Every structure is written in C-alpha cells, then in structure tokens.
Amino acid sequence: MAHGTPDWGARVPKSTVYGGIDLAEHAARVGSQVTFDRRGDVLWFDDFSGGINKWVVSANGTGSSYSWSAESSEFGPFSAKLVCGTEVWGGGSMLRAYALPALSQLGFEFAINRDADISQLTFGMVVYDGTITTSYTIRYTAASGLFEYQTTGGGYPDLTPTKILHPYRHLFHILKLVINPTNKKYVRLIADNIVYDLADLDAWQGAPVDVEYARCNINVVGTLNENAVAYIDRAILTQNEP
C-alpha cells in the first residue's frame, strides 16, 4: 500500500484524510495511555481506574494520608493521592513489586502533579536478580529543578540541565527512567521535554540476595509545617527498551 492512499488501493491519494498510521499511533487514538514515549514493549500499566490496591502505599507525619482520588488525574478519572506530614521528614511513598521478566532494558514511566509544598521527589527501580540487589534511583529537588542519580558508591551527582516541574492545578509532568539490568547501568531519564543521557553510568549495588523480583518506587517529601500534596497517575513499565 502506498503511503497516503486508501487501504483498498494505491492509485489515488486521499485529499482530506492522512492514511497509513502505525500501530502505536492507532493504539493512542483508541485510548491507550502509552502516548508520551512509545518505545519499549509494555509489561503493565496502571491508570488507577481500579483503585490503588496494586501498590504498597504509605504516608508519614502529622496530617499525612494516601487515597484513591478523583480530584485530579492525567489519564482517566482517578489517580493516587499522597499527602505529606507537616514534619520536615513528612512524606508519602508508593511501590509496586512485579515478577522479574527475562532481562532486557526496562523503562518506568509515570505522571505527577505536585503542589508548591512538595520539596523533593525520589523514584526509580530496584532489581533483585537472585545474586545481588541493584538500585536505580533518581532524586529531584523542586526548588532548584535539579535531578541527581545515585551512583554505585551511594553518592548523588548532578544532572544538567535543571528542569522545573511547575506546580499548577491538573498539570501532570511525565518522568521516565530507562535502565539496563543486564550490565547494571542506567540508560536515560526523560523529564517532559528534556532527555538526560545516562548511558554507561553504574547503578548502586547492595547486599547479595537469593530472591528474584523487581519493584518500582515513588517517594515525595513535603515542606515543614505544610501538608504537601502530590497526585500520581499513568504508571507504565516497559521492557526491550532501545
């Protein structure tokens, strides 16, 4: 079939409709939530339309809470709401464990809407491969817009450029971390329109383990004397990332 022609013929191009969309675009048009970065093969996704019971969710500090919320969402009618405690360490977290697939480059993507009192966001993946624990962690400081990654020695070097994830009602920012668990290195980080090349950067490695599974983590920390709020939506895990 020639590009731009009807499915049933290749002689006359369409004048009002563009033809020949690929399958990823077709899926997006019929309602898939995998629309921002379409690379990789989907292992699972969660738009929280069925609740938050697939996740281990917690909150700590005075006035903290977590809930399945219809107050704000990026895809569908619901999201996960995290309310941080008023102490300086007050925060909220959510993690989802999953069976370890055949190892390939993995991607973890999610959408976050934060209010102005969220001071820090930490997210990433932990892989237990039956031999060792490997943690791939990104830390974001809201005031400066600074992203950092955790090294094999446990430090957090800066990533450039900075990127402010503006707090605005119903504005969801998209974050995606891609890792390579076969060589225990980072691959890339996407923050909205910014792509950070993390190729060949080593991840943190911990104690030996005899279990095989992996998990995705999201943690937020608030501001002293405030009940900071974040909404999490559209979480996606992919494999076979380029």
N, C-alpha and C positions, 0 to 999 in steps of 0.2 A: 504494500500500500504506500503510495507516495505521500510525503509529508504535506499536510494541509488539505487532503482530499477526503471525501466521504468514505466510510468503512467499506461500502459496497463497490467502489470503483476508484480508478486512478486517473481519470481523464480530465475532469473539470474541478478546479479548486473551489472551496467554499468562499463565499464573499462576506458572510456575516458571522460565521462561527469558526473558531480555530480548532482544528482536528488533531488527532494523534497524541493525546496526553499520555504520559507514562502511568504505571500502576500506582506509584506513590502519590502523584497528583490526584488520580482518581479516588484513592482512599481518603485523601484530605477533603475532597469535595463532598464525599458522602458521610463525613463526620468523624474521621479518625482524629485522635488527639495528638498523633505523631506528625506535627506540621512544622515545627521550628527548625530542627535539624533532623533530616530524614535519613541520615546514614545509619548503618547497622541493622541487624535483624532483631526484632522485638522479642524479648523473653517474657516480659509482663509490663502492663501499665495500669495506673490507678488514678481515676479522676474523682475518687471518694464519693461517687454516686451511691455506693452501697455501704457507706459508713467508714469508720477508721479502725475496724477490728482486725485488719490485716497487719497493722503496725503495733509495735510496743511504744506507747506514748506516755510521757511523764512531764510534770511541771513541778518546780520547787520555789519556795519562798512565800511570803505573805501575799495573799490575794491571787496566787497563781492558779491556773486551771488549764484544761485542754478539753476540746469538744469537737463534735461533728457540726459544722456550721453552714448556714445558708446566708450569712451576712455578706460574704464576698467570695467570688470564685473567678478563675481564669477559663475553665472549661466545664460546662455543665452547671448544675445548680448548687453544688456543695464543695466545701474544702475542709481541711483540718485547721482548727484554730488553736494557737498556743498563746497563753497569757503568762508573762513572766512575773515572778515575785518582785517585791519592792526593794529587797536587799541588793547589794552590789553584785552578788553571785546569783541572783534570781534568774531563772531561765526556763526553757521548755525544750524537750527533745522528742524525736521520733526515729525509730529504726525499723527496718524490715529485713528479716532473715530469709534466705532462699537457698534451695539446694544448689550445690556447686555444679555448673554446667561443664561440658568439655571446654578446656581453657582456650580462650581467644581474647582479643581486645574487647573490653567491656565498657559500656557507657552508662552513666547515671545522670538523668536529667530531671529537673523539677522546676516549678514556678513558685515564686514567693512574692507576697505583698506584705510590706512591713510598715509600721508606723514610725514616727520620728524618734521614738524612745528605744527602738532596738539598736543596741550598740555594737553587737558582734554576732556573726554567723559562722558556724563551722559545719562542714559537710564533707562527705566522701564515702569510700568503700573500705571494708575490711575483708580480707580473703584468708580463710583457714584451709590450707591445701593438704592437710594431713601430715605436713612436715614442719611448717613454720607459719607464724602469723605475720601478714603483711598489711600495713595500714596506709591508705592513700587519702590524705587529709588536706583540705583547703580551708584557710581561715580568712575571713573578711571583716575589716573594721569599717563601720559605717561612716564615722566622722571624716576619715581621710580617703575613703574609697580604695583602700589598699587590700589587694589579695596577696596571700602568702601560701606557700606549700610546705608540708612537713617533710624534712629530709630523713635520710637513713640514720642520722645521728640525733634526730629529735628536734633540731632547730627549725626555724621558720623564715627562710629568706624571702625578700620582697619579689613580687612580680610587677612588671611595668607594661603598659601604663596603668594609672589608677582608673577606677570606674565607679562613679557614684550611682548607687541603686536608689533612685529618688523615692522617698515615701510620699505616695499620693493614693488617695482612695481608689480602690479597684485597679490600680496599676500593678500588674504582675511582671516581675523580671524573670528571665529564663537563665538558668545555670545548668551547665552540663560538663561533667568530668569524664574523660576517657582514660583508661588505664590499660596496661599490658601485664597481666598476672603471670604470664609465662616467663618473662625476664624481670618481673618485679620493678617495673618502671612506670612513670607517668607518660602520657601521650599528649594530651591537650586539655585546656579548660576553655569553655565558651561562657562569656558573661554578656548577654544581649548581643550587641554588635561587635564585641571585642573577642578575638581568638588569641589565647596565650599558648605558645608553642612550648610544651613541657617535655618534648622528646628526649630520651636518654637520661632523665632525672630519676635518681634512685628513690624508692619509697622507704618508709620506716619499716624495719623488721623486728619482731618481738620474739617471745619465747617459743620453743618447739611445741607443736600440738599434734594430737592424734585424731583430730576430727576434721571433717571436710564439709564446709558450707561457707557462705559469704553473707554479708549484710550491707545495707545502705544506711547511712546516718545523716540526720539533720539536727543541728542544735542552735538555739538562739539564746542570747543573753540580753537583758534589758538594761535600764538606767536606774541608778539609785533613787528611791522614793517614787518610782513610777511603775505602773503595771503595763509594761510594753506588750504590744500585740503583733503577732505575725500570722498570716494565713498561708498554708502550703497546699498546692494543687498540682495536678497533672504530673505525677511521678512516673518515670519511664526507665526501664532497664533494657539495654540492648547488648547483643553480642556480635562478633565478627565485624567490629568497627574498623574502618580503614586507618 
